[in-house]
Amino acid sequence: MDQPANDPPPPRRRGWRRFSRVTLITVAVIVVVLVAARIAMPYVMRSAINARLAKIPDYTGWVDQVNVSVIRGAYSLHGVVVQKTNGQVKEPYFRADQVDFSIAWRELARGKLVADIELDKPILNFVQAESTEASQVAADSRWQEAVNDIFPIDITWLKINDGQVRYINNAMTPKVDVRVAHMHALATGLRNRVDEAGNEFPARLALEGETIGGGTLKIAAQAEPLADEPHFLLKLELERVSLPAMNEFLRAYGNVDVSKGLFSGYVEVVARNGHFQGYFKPFFDQVDFSASPGDNAPTTQRVWEWFVRSFAWVFKNHARDEVATRIPFEGETKDLKVSIWETIRTLLRHAFIQPLQKKLDSKAPGGVGAQDEMSMLPKDDAKERKLEKEPPKSPTVVPRK
């Protein structure tokens, strides 16, 4: 019986094995390189960012940690500090627990590459002193250049969580130290192109905060960021500020002391084509100037406080124990005019005829609605933002050496 012939080996089987081995090695090398790049990325970014912050003229800065999320196209900076290099200013110019920068995917679908930025507990300190070296009020092109280098994509959405803005004037006597704390803000519609829908004020800002003296601050604004001249609508409410807590400020700028009382103020401003128009409504409730300047106080200070007390008593609405007026103003950018006679007329009317309403007017200057525009931060931020931002499951954290 004939023996069955052996089947010939599959053609090119040895070459296929060699090809498979090369492919696997190539894929493995690529994976290793990508993993190594992913691990090294936060270190490289932190080094580059710290180097850029150190190049800001007269200032230096650093970042403690960097997180990177490749999936959502984002990175976050932790422990951000910028301060003056000469050591004469104790307070840092800027500090934040975290700054998160991410691609706005909702805009990418429309063919626009823009970014969202969110700041947790940022603090901005402005310091005024008798010398430039001891001052810290700079806000010029050097900061714009640094921000553009660190966040190279145009920002269209900005959120601030529990922020603080502080102003210190060491040149005044007594020292002035005021701030807005626990500040929450949301800015939308920021852009570097003309609004496609043709809206007059495409960018919007809503802000809430707490002032010294337990006052509440609310700001609502609309603007055209690309306008050649200031083009915006601003509404501001400042309510129930305890005046005794402001005594250092009042002594420095008004040379008066207050033992009790509350202050509230309302502002609306419209700016178009370099022209401003608006008003300011200040309210002083239950103010008592009985605090004596003391026997050692200069005669001019005692006379001035007597004049202020007398003025407040004469022009007070005694039924409401309140002094108030409405101060209209308008003019060009470099030539602002305040209507003195209208201010006096409103002061007298409030005191003796008809009290002012302690709120924004029903219509803003220029016929733009007021109350309906004073919308604060949205309750459902996810709906407002319309953006899914899931943090990475295991972010890489680089501690500062």
Secondary structure, DSSP 8 states (H G I E B T S, - for coil): ----------TTHHHHHHHHHHHHHHHHHHHHHHHHHHHHHHHHHHHHHHHHHTTSTTEEEEEEEEEEETTTTEEEEEEEEEEESSS---S-SEEEEEEEEEE-HHHHTTT---EEEEEES-EEEEEE-SSSTT-B---SHHHHHHHHHHS-S-EEEEEEEEEEEEEEETTSSS-EEEEEEEEEEEEE---SS--TT--SS-EEEEEEEEEGGG-EEEEEEEE-TT-SS--EEEEEEEEEEEGGGGHHHHHHHT----SEEEEEEEEEEEEETTEEEEEEEEEEEEEE------TTS-HHHHHHHHHHHHHHHHTSBTTTTEEE--EEEEEETTEEEE-HHHHHHHHHHHHHT----SS--SB-TTS-BSGGG---S-S-HHHHHT------SS-------
